[in-house]
Every structure is written in structure tokens, then in C-alpha cells.
Amino acid sequence: DLAMLAKRAPIGIRAGGACPILEHAMMLQELESLAEQLAIEVRHEPLVGPRGGLCRVGGRDLILIDRNLPLLERVELMADALSKMPLDGVFVRPVVLQLLENRTF
């Protein structure tokens, strides 16, 4: 998913020939920024068992991510979690929106 998307991404996300690690790091940063706009806390913690995901704690949305996961898996986990959230009234960069829409069933 992400590899195909990165090839079509605008220059702001894919700086001509940038390495995939940099592209994934930039996408993770974009997704974390979107989570912040949606008032969703994101925690990177060492997890045993599940890789992480979206949950609700004390009435607040939270995305837990195993910080030991490879960068691409963290991006995919964030995208999966955020694709379940309503995005009304929130600015989402086109490349991020496309990534999220590709995950919506």
C-alpha cells in the first residue's frame, strides 16, 4: 500500500528519490499530526503481544504503537487506526487522505 502510494505522492512527501525510510518517517509524522488535530493521543511503547491499535481509555481515544515495530508497520498501524475516525472539518493532506481512503472498507 504505502510503497505504491509513495511513488505517486506529491513532492512534499516524496522528495525526488528520497529513501523509503525518510518517506515513511515523514508519513508517520503526518499521521501523528492528524491524530493530534483529532485530539487522539498517540503513545509509542514497548508492547508484548499485539502490535497496537486504536482503543478508548477513560472516554478518550488513544493509539498505542509498539515502538519496536519497523517504521513501515508503525505507519500502517497509524493509518489503520485513523481510517476509522471521522475527518469532517479537519485538513488532511491529499497523500494522507489517499492512504486512509485505501484502508476504508
N, C-alpha and C positions, 0 to 999 in steps of 0.2 A: 504494500500500500504506500508506505512513505517513500520508498525508493522511486516508484513511478511518479508520485506527486512531486518529489524534489526536482525531477527532470523538467517538469512543466512550471515550476514555481517562478514567481516574478523575481527580478534582480535583487530586491531587498532581502529575500530569503536565500536565494541561491546565487551567491556572488561568483559569477563565471568561473567554474572549475574549483570551487571551494571543496574541501574534503568533506566526506559524508559525516564525520564526527562533528565538524563545525556546523553543518546544516542541521543535524539532529539536536545539537546543543541550542541553536537558535530557535528551532521549533519548540523545544521544551520550554524555553524562556517565554515564547509567545503564548503557549498553553497555560503556563503559570500566571502570566499577566491576565489572561482571560479569566482564570479561576478567581483571581483577586477582584476583578470587576464584578464577578458574580457573588462575591462575599463567601467564597468557598476556601477554607483553609487547606493548604497542601503541606503534608509532612513527609519528609524523606527519612525513613527509619529502617534499621535492620529488622527484617521480618522473618519469622520461621514459618514455613508452610506456604500460605498464599502470597502471591506477588504484590497484592494490594488492591485498591479499588475505591469506589465511592461508597461512603457509609454516612450514617447520621448519628451524631453523638450530642446528647443534650439539646436536641432540637436544631442543631446546626449541621450543615453539610461539610464533609471532610473527605479529602482524597489522601489515602495512605499509599505510599510507594516504597517498595523495598529499595533502599539506596544501593544495594549490591547488584541490582539488575544492570545489564548493559544499557547504554544510553537509548538505543532504539526501542527496547522494550519499555523503558520508562515513558517515552513519547507515546507509544501505542496505548499504554495503560491510561495515561492522562487523556488522550483523545477518546478512548472508550468511555471514560467517566464523564467527560464534558459533553459528549454527544447525546447524553441522556438529559441534559439540562435545557430549559427554555432560554433562548438567546434574545428574546424580544427587548428592544431598546438598548442593546449593547453593541458597540462597534466591534466587529470581528474581521480581521484581515482576510482578504479573499483566499489566500493559500491555506489558512487555518480553517476557514469555513468549509472549503472543499474537503479537507481531511476529515472534519467532523461529519459532513454530509455523507461521505463514503462509508461511514460506520453506522448510520441510521438505518434501521430495518423498516 
